């Protein structure tokens, strides 16, 4: 099964919106979601800081700030 990671932090409204979109897409595209809290790792805070949420598809960076469903579907289907 394919993996989608969302790098986020508690209390982030953009992260909540992105997660909601991923959950809706998950039903259609069949993937696993892994939510990663950047606040537990200073390296992740330094790397992603204010760019969250950051979305990876199968370990590859896809997008940040929000999940555009059509863009996500294209990237997911094409493997990019």
MODELLER restraints for C-alpha pairs under 7 A, 6 or more apart:
rsr = mdl.restraints
at = mdl.atoms
rsr.add(forms.Gaussian(group=physical.xy_distance, feature=features.Distance(at['CA:1:A'], at['CA:31:A']), mean=5.88, stdev=0.5))
rsr.add(forms.Gaussian(group=physical.xy_distance, feature=features.Distance(at['CA:1:A'], at['CA:32:A']), mean=6.75, stdev=0.5))
rsr.add(forms.Gaussian(group=physical.xy_distance, feature=features.Distance(at['CA:2:A'], at['CA:31:A']), mean=4.96, stdev=0.5))
rsr.add(forms.Gaussian(group=physical.xy_distance, feature=features.Distance(at['CA:2:A'], at['CA:32:A']), mean=6.15, stdev=0.5))
rsr.add(forms.Gaussian(group=physical.xy_distance, feature=features.Distance(at['CA:2:A'], at['CA:58:A']), mean=6.15, stdev=0.5))
rsr.add(forms.Gaussian(group=physical.xy_distance, feature=features.Distance(at['CA:3:A'], at['CA:31:A']), mean=5.67, stdev=0.5))
rsr.add(forms.Gaussian(group=physical.xy_distance, feature=features.Distance(at['CA:3:A'], at['CA:32:A']), mean=4.82, stdev=0.5))
rsr.add(forms.Gaussian(group=physical.xy_distance, feature=features.Distance(at['CA:3:A'], at['CA:33:A']), mean=6.01, stdev=0.5))
rsr.add(forms.Gaussian(group=physical.xy_distance, feature=features.Distance(at['CA:3:A'], at['CA:57:A']), mean=6.12, stdev=0.5))
rsr.add(forms.Gaussian(group=physical.xy_distance, feature=features.Distance(at['CA:3:A'], at['CA:58:A']), mean=5.02, stdev=0.5))
rsr.add(forms.Gaussian(group=physical.xy_distance, feature=features.Distance(at['CA:4:A'], at['CA:31:A']), mean=6.79, stdev=0.5))
rsr.add(forms.Gaussian(group=physical.xy_distance, feature=features.Distance(at['CA:4:A'], at['CA:32:A']), mean=6.06, stdev=0.5))
rsr.add(forms.Gaussian(group=physical.xy_distance, feature=features.Distance(at['CA:4:A'], at['CA:33:A']), mean=4.94, stdev=0.5))
rsr.add(forms.Gaussian(group=physical.xy_distance, feature=features.Distance(at['CA:4:A'], at['CA:34:A']), mean=6.24, stdev=0.5))
rsr.add(forms.Gaussian(group=physical.xy_distance, feature=features.Distance(at['CA:4:A'], at['CA:56:A']), mean=5.63, stdev=0.5))
rsr.add(forms.Gaussian(group=physical.xy_distance, feature=features.Distance(at['CA:4:A'], at['CA:57:A']), mean=4.62, stdev=0.5))
rsr.add(forms.Gaussian(group=physical.xy_distance, feature=features.Distance(at['CA:4:A'], at['CA:58:A']), mean=5.98, stdev=0.5))
rsr.add(forms.Gaussian(group=physical.xy_distance, feature=features.Distance(at['CA:5:A'], at['CA:33:A']), mean=5.77, stdev=0.5))
rsr.add(forms.Gaussian(group=physical.xy_distance, feature=features.Distance(at['CA:5:A'], at['CA:34:A']), mean=4.71, stdev=0.5))
rsr.add(forms.Gaussian(group=physical.xy_distance, feature=features.Distance(at['CA:5:A'], at['CA:35:A']), mean=5.81, stdev=0.5))
rsr.add(forms.Gaussian(group=physical.xy_distance, feature=features.Distance(at['CA:5:A'], at['CA:55:A']), mean=5.69, stdev=0.5))
rsr.add(forms.Gaussian(group=physical.xy_distance, feature=features.Distance(at['CA:5:A'], at['CA:56:A']), mean=5.05, stdev=0.5))
rsr.add(forms.Gaussian(group=physical.xy_distance, feature=features.Distance(at['CA:5:A'], at['CA:57:A']), mean=6.52, stdev=0.5))
rsr.add(forms.Gaussian(group=physical.xy_distance, feature=features.Distance(at['CA:6:A'], at['CA:34:A']), mean=6.31, stdev=0.5))
rsr.add(forms.Gaussian(group=physical.xy_distance, feature=features.Distance(at['CA:6:A'], at['CA:35:A']), mean=4.91, stdev=0.5))
rsr.add(forms.Gaussian(group=physical.xy_distance, feature=features.Distance(at['CA:6:A'], at['CA:36:A']), mean=6.02, stdev=0.5))
rsr.add(forms.Gaussian(group=physical.xy_distance, feature=features.Distance(at['CA:6:A'], at['CA:53:A']), mean=6.29, stdev=0.5))
rsr.add(forms.Gaussian(group=physical.xy_distance, feature=features.Distance(at['CA:6:A'], at['CA:54:A']), mean=5.64, stdev=0.5))
rsr.add(forms.Gaussian(group=physical.xy_distance, feature=features.Distance(at['CA:6:A'], at['CA:55:A']), mean=4.70, stdev=0.5))
rsr.add(forms.Gaussian(group=physical.xy_distance, feature=features.Distance(at['CA:6:A'], at['CA:56:A']), mean=6.54, stdev=0.5))
rsr.add(forms.Gaussian(group=physical.xy_distance, feature=features.Distance(at['CA:7:A'], at['CA:35:A']), mean=6.10, stdev=0.5))
rsr.add(forms.Gaussian(group=physical.xy_distance, feature=features.Distance(at['CA:7:A'], at['CA:36:A']), mean=4.74, stdev=0.5))
rsr.add(forms.Gaussian(group=physical.xy_distance, feature=features.Distance(at['CA:7:A'], at['CA:37:A']), mean=6.06, stdev=0.5))
rsr.add(forms.Gaussian(group=physical.xy_distance, feature=features.Distance(at['CA:7:A'], at['CA:38:A']), mean=6.23, stdev=0.5))
rsr.add(forms.Gaussian(group=physical.xy_distance, feature=features.Distance(at['CA:7:A'], at['CA:52:A']), mean=6.44, stdev=0.5))
rsr.add(forms.Gaussian(group=physical.xy_distance, feature=features.Distance(at['CA:7:A'], at['CA:53:A']), mean=5.42, stdev=0.5))
rsr.add(forms.Gaussian(group=physical.xy_distance, feature=features.Distance(at['CA:7:A'], at['CA:54:A']), mean=5.03, stdev=0.5))
rsr.add(forms.Gaussian(group=physical.xy_distance, feature=features.Distance(at['CA:7:A'], at['CA:55:A']), mean=6.47, stdev=0.5))
rsr.add(forms.Gaussian(group=physical.xy_distance, feature=features.Distance(at['CA:8:A'], at['CA:15:A']), mean=5.79, stdev=0.5))
rsr.add(forms.Gaussian(group=physical.xy_distance, feature=features.Distance(at['CA:8:A'], at['CA:36:A']), mean=6.04, stdev=0.5))
rsr.add(forms.Gaussian(group=physical.xy_distance, feature=features.Distance(at['CA:8:A'], at['CA:37:A']), mean=5.15, stdev=0.5))
rsr.add(forms.Gaussian(group=physical.xy_distance, feature=features.Distance(at['CA:8:A'], at['CA:38:A']), mean=5.89, stdev=0.5))
rsr.add(forms.Gaussian(group=physical.xy_distance, feature=features.Distance(at['CA:8:A'], at['CA:52:A']), mean=5.59, stdev=0.5))
rsr.add(forms.Gaussian(group=physical.xy_distance, feature=features.Distance(at['CA:8:A'], at['CA:53:A']), mean=4.93, stdev=0.5))
rsr.add(forms.Gaussian(group=physical.xy_distance, feature=features.Distance(at['CA:8:A'], at['CA:54:A']), mean=6.97, stdev=0.5))
rsr.add(forms.Gaussian(group=physical.xy_distance, feature=features.Distance(at['CA:9:A'], at['CA:37:A']), mean=4.97, stdev=0.5))
rsr.add(forms.Gaussian(group=physical.xy_distance, feature=features.Distance(at['CA:9:A'], at['CA:38:A']), mean=5.81, stdev=0.5))
rsr.add(forms.Gaussian(group=physical.xy_distance, feature=features.Distance(at['CA:9:A'], at['CA:39:A']), mean=6.18, stdev=0.5))
rsr.add(forms.Gaussian(group=physical.xy_distance, feature=features.Distance(at['CA:14:A'], at['CA:53:A']), mean=6.68, stdev=0.5))
rsr.add(forms.Gaussian(group=physical.xy_distance, feature=features.Distance(at['CA:14:A'], at['CA:65:A']), mean=6.48, stdev=0.5))
rsr.add(forms.Gaussian(group=physical.xy_distance, feature=features.Distance(at['CA:14:A'], at['CA:66:A']), mean=6.57, stdev=0.5))
rsr.add(forms.Gaussian(group=physical.xy_distance, feature=features.Distance(at['CA:15:A'], at['CA:52:A']), mean=6.84, stdev=0.5))
rsr.add(forms.Gaussian(group=physical.xy_distance, feature=features.Distance(at['CA:15:A'], at['CA:53:A']), mean=5.05, stdev=0.5))
rsr.add(forms.Gaussian(group=physical.xy_distance, feature=features.Distance(at['CA:18:A'], at['CA:66:A']), mean=5.37, stdev=0.5))
rsr.add(forms.Gaussian(group=physical.xy_distance, feature=features.Distance(at['CA:18:A'], at['CA:67:A']), mean=5.32, stdev=0.5))
rsr.add(forms.Gaussian(group=physical.xy_distance, feature=features.Distance(at['CA:21:A'], at['CA:67:A']), mean=6.51, stdev=0.5))
rsr.add(forms.Gaussian(group=physical.xy_distance, feature=features.Distance(at['CA:38:A'], at['CA:44:A']), mean=5.19, stdev=0.5))
rsr.add(forms.Gaussian(group=physical.xy_distance, feature=features.Distance(at['CA:38:A'], at['CA:45:A']), mean=5.47, stdev=0.5))
rsr.add(forms.Gaussian(group=physical.xy_distance, feature=features.Distance(at['CA:39:A'], at['CA:45:A']), mean=6.12, stdev=0.5))
rsr.add(forms.Gaussian(group=physical.xy_distance, feature=features.Distance(at['CA:51:A'], at['CA:64:A']), mean=6.18, stdev=0.5))
rsr.add(forms.Gaussian(group=physical.xy_distance, feature=features.Distance(at['CA:51:A'], at['CA:65:A']), mean=6.17, stdev=0.5))
rsr.add(forms.Gaussian(group=physical.xy_distance, feature=features.Distance(at['CA:52:A'], at['CA:64:A']), mean=6.07, stdev=0.5))
rsr.add(forms.Gaussian(group=physical.xy_distance, feature=features.Distance(at['CA:52:A'], at['CA:65:A']), mean=5.58, stdev=0.5))
rsr.add(forms.Gaussian(group=physical.xy_distance, feature=features.Distance(at['CA:53:A'], at['CA:64:A']), mean=5.43, stdev=0.5))
rsr.add(forms.Gaussian(group=physical.xy_distance, feature=features.Distance(at['CA:53:A'], at['CA:65:A']), mean=5.09, stdev=0.5))
rsr.add(forms.Gaussian(group=physical.xy_distance, feature=features.Distance(at['CA:53:A'], at['CA:66:A']), mean=6.77, stdev=0.5))
rsr.add(forms.Gaussian(group=physical.xy_distance, feature=features.Distance(at['CA:54:A'], at['CA:63:A']), mean=5.94, stdev=0.5))
rsr.add(forms.Gaussian(group=physical.xy_distance, feature=features.Distance(at['CA:54:A'], at['CA:64:A']), mean=4.22, stdev=0.5))
rsr.add(forms.Gaussian(group=physical.xy_distance, feature=features.Distance(at['CA:54:A'], at['CA:65:A']), mean=6.52, stdev=0.5))
rsr.add(forms.Gaussian(group=physical.xy_distance, feature=features.Distance(at['CA:55:A'], at['CA:61:A']), mean=6.20, stdev=0.5))
rsr.add(forms.Gaussian(group=physical.xy_distance, feature=features.Distance(at['CA:55:A'], at['CA:62:A']), mean=5.48, stdev=0.5))
rsr.add(forms.Gaussian(group=physical.xy_distance, feature=features.Distance(at['CA:55:A'], at['CA:63:A']), mean=5.30, stdev=0.5))
rsr.add(forms.Gaussian(group=physical.xy_distance, feature=features.Distance(at['CA:55:A'], at['CA:64:A']), mean=5.92, stdev=0.5))
rsr.add(forms.Gaussian(group=physical.xy_distance, feature=features.Distance(at['CA:56:A'], at['CA:62:A']), mean=5.06, stdev=0.5))
